Amino acid sequence: MEKFEVHILGCGSAMPTMRHNPPSQVINIREKLFMIDCGENAQVQLRRMKLKFTRLSHIFISHLHGDHCLGLPGLLSTLGLMGRTGEVVIHSPGGLEQAFAPLLKVFCADLPYKLTFQPFGTMGSELIYDDRSVQVFTIPLQHRIPTSGFLFREKPLSNHILRSACDFYRVPVEWMCRIKAGFDYEAPDGTIVPNAKLSEPSLPPRSYAYCSDTLYTESIVPYLKGVDLLYHEATFAQSDQKQAIARFHSTASEAATIARMAEVKRLLLGHYSARYTDEKELLEEAKAVFPATELTKEGKVFSV
Amino acid sequence: MEKFEVHILGCGSAMPTMRHNPPSQVINIREKLFMIDCGENAQVQLRRMKLKFTRLSHIFISHLHGDHCLGLPGLLSTLGLMGRTGEVVIHSPGGLEQAFAPLLKVFCADLPYKLTFQPFGTMGSELIYDDRSVQVFTIPLQHRIPTSGFLFREKPLSNHILRSACDFYRVPVEWMCRIKAGFDYEAPDGTIVPNAKLSEPSLPPRSYAYCSDTLYTESIVPYLKGVDLLYHEATFAQSDQKQAIARFHSTASEAATIARMAEVKRLLLGHYSARYTDEKELLEEAKAVFPATELTKEGKVFSV
């Protein structure tokens, strides 16, 4: 199966602790790396997890809070020191470039690569990235400032060629693209070989959704419908729901409710408040609502 | 003896590694903390070393390279989250405030404490901090951009009272300050008791000098004359001297030469290039020139 993995670089929240790094994840889709959020020290985590800096070109920032983006200048500077030449694109709500520009001018002058800021709107869902294997859409979240989640949706893979059948029917090489695309084979003598004899459909496309930071809001459910893996912030336990509402965050039980309503396959929790020294409490609470729940942790890798 | 300690938060250089954090030190003088340089992740190191955030009010930045100051926004933001109210002063070469202002406006809006940027000149030595126990002077270094080292010079402690002698001569409490300051005691009957009978001089004031980053330059020797502890960068080994010169850095052997010329008591090395997986090579090289040399390492504490 083609690679589609979620690497957890950090799953803490605003107040740094020694147990958790601030939020950052790397999505590996067929050896292309995409970073979501970039808290302080993300570059060292990237190194620790042996992820290749050279394969990272797109960084997606959910919102302009420090714990989600203060690792950017260090990472961008290191990419420069490593002699990178390929463009780096940072997708974020508006204002990021303005906030970082004077700093980058001083600390990242003469980068050997092109750095592009690509702002997106946060009121609806936008397609912000599209290549031949994946599309990335924003998900409008509800936080204290404009915030978006991200939906990574794999594009359908072409059919798998059944090699021996193609040999048997002597399908010429130049037909293979069409067979992969689902067409029947028409032999030189006019015989039609149905596609189902020559190929089999590949696995259905997979999807991963990242929702952090957000107040509990059912308005996001339609965007998450049936995703294979959902990361939903669970900053607080249900017993601290008042605090969650005041800070525009969610509880573990609320995250699980969203997962259940959206009928996702699996749920990941994260963005833990520093007040919890053991996140098992959050896990138990979520599992009671949605059993297929796991805790994220620095260094963990989840296959979608 | 009154506390005067150097805590090593980071001793790497520009390229981050998993062995070293970027440069940062905390000087503890009589339970007041002073930070020198603030590379990414310095705040987590501060926590790891159990140094009290509340006791830190002055941060000294040697120069405007990212590895020496990109930990500032995260630290300043965390101080705010912790509810700090006392002023924080950042001493640095000019331009730091301008570089950080738009970023701080976004990520550190509404700090509950006053943040002051105090720029200093880098052409000569300036007194930039002065309280009743310590003075901090800049040391002009030679780097690619304006850079200063720092000299922490303890103020002389007042004499130690010899309690039993004072009791014997019935020196009243209101005389103690004068006795500590070295005055003789004049009894009500006109008898003079010489100060040497009532107090003994305290230990001579100690000093710590921090020199990073700099090209080998003997021009700094006069500022370092006789200091108790000198930290001098040793980015490269002597075999890579060409590289050191090109990047305006020093070799371990050059650091030791400066220590020997300045007749300091002890030398600390740091700011190691990522190319050395074992810094013993740097240590051996320096020790050959100046035996009282030690390597810095994250988590280490040196008493001055």
Interface residues (C-beta under 8 A of the other chain):
Chain A: A14 M15 P16 T17 M18 E40 N41 Q43 V44 R47 R48 L64 H65 G66 C69 L70 G71 P73 G74 S77 T78 L81 M82 G95 Q98 A99 F100 A101 P102 L103 K105 V106 F107 C108
Chain B: A14 M15 P16 T17 M18 E40 N41 Q43 V44 R47 R48 L64 H65 G66 C69 L70 G71 P73 G74 S77 T78 L81 M82 G95 Q98 A99 F100 A101 P102 L103 K105 V106 F107 C108
